[in-house]
Amino acid sequence: MITVTVLYPNNKDGRFDMAYYLKTHIPMVQRKLGAALKSVGVEQGLVGIEAGSPPPYLVLARLRFDSLEAFQSAFAPHAKAIMADIPNYTNIQPVIQYNEEKI
């Protein structure tokens, strides 16, 4: 199982519309990636390591697939549409990392 983690850094001038992300963007991603997408989770940052400090990331999403190849096959045909939707909910450049689950 692999996880595609999408992190949105907490930038000073960053804008993030969580309602749009949850009600429009994530459902669109789920529809487009279809059965290849095994699960998705969205987490909103609360605080950093020190009490009261801002979180380093505003939001992170975890998308799980059976393999990197399964992700790539599902994502490639829809990459342009998925990426084009980003300005509708944020002005933050996401950081994307591919991970292999071990536990």
C-alpha positions in Angstrom: 0.0 0.0 0.0 1.3 3.5 -0.8 0.1 6.8 0.5 0.2 10.0 -1.5 0.5 12.8 1.1 -0.4 16.3 0.0 0.7 19.0 2.5 -0.2 22.6 2.4 2.4 24.7 4.2 1.2 27.4 6.6 2.3 30.5 4.8 1.8 34.0 6.2 -0.3 35.1 3.3 -1.8 31.6 2.6 -5.5 31.2 1.9 -7.3 27.9 2.3 -11.1 27.3 1.8 -11.7 24.1 3.8 -15.4 24.0 2.9 -14.6 24.0 -0.8 -11.9 21.5 -0.3 -14.1 19.0 1.5 -17.3 19.5 -0.4 -16.0 20.0 -4.0 -12.3 19.2 -4.5 -12.0 15.9 -2.5 -15.2 14.4 -4.0 -14.0 15.4 -7.5 -10.7 13.6 -6.8 -12.6 10.5 -5.5 -14.7 10.4 -8.7 -11.8 10.8 -11.0 -9.5 8.3 -9.3 -12.3 5.8 -8.9 -11.7 2.3 -7.5 -7.9 2.8 -7.6 -8.3 5.2 -4.6 -8.7 2.9 -1.6 -9.2 5.7 1.1 -8.7 9.3 1.7 -8.2 11.3 4.9 -8.0 15.0 5.4 -6.4 16.6 8.5 -6.4 20.3 9.5 -3.3 21.6 11.5 -4.1 22.9 14.9 -0.8 23.9 16.6 2.9 23.4 16.2 5.2 21.6 18.6 5.1 24.4 21.1 1.8 25.3 22.7 0.2 28.2 20.9 2.6 28.1 18.0 1.1 27.9 14.5 1.1 24.5 12.8 3.7 24.1 10.1 1.0 22.8 7.7 -2.5 24.1 7.4 -3.9 20.9 5.9 -2.7 17.5 4.8 -4.4 14.9 2.8 -3.6 11.2 2.6 -4.7 9.2 -0.4 -4.1 5.5 -0.3 -3.5 3.2 -3.3 -2.4 -0.4 -3.7 0.7 0.6 -5.6 2.5 3.6 -7.1 1.6 2.2 -10.5 -2.1 2.1 -9.5 -1.9 5.8 -8.5 0.0 6.9 -11.6 -2.5 5.1 -13.9 -5.5 6.6 -12.2 -4.1 10.1 -11.8 -2.4 10.6 -15.2 -5.6 11.0 -17.2 -7.1 13.5 -14.7 -3.9 15.3 -13.5 -4.7 18.5 -15.4 -8.2 18.8 -14.1 -7.3 18.0 -10.5 -4.4 20.4 -10.5 -6.4 23.2 -12.2 -8.9 23.1 -9.3 -6.2 24.1 -6.7 -6.6 27.9 -7.2 -10.3 27.5 -6.3 -9.5 26.7 -2.7 -5.9 27.9 -2.0 -3.1 30.1 -3.1 -0.6 27.7 -1.4 1.7 25.5 -3.5 1.1 22.0 -2.1 4.0 19.7 -1.3 3.4 16.1 -2.5 5.2 13.1 -1.2 4.8 9.4 -2.0 5.2 7.0 0.9 5.2 3.2 1.3 3.3 2.1 4.3 5.2 -0.2 6.6 2.7 -0.8 9.4 
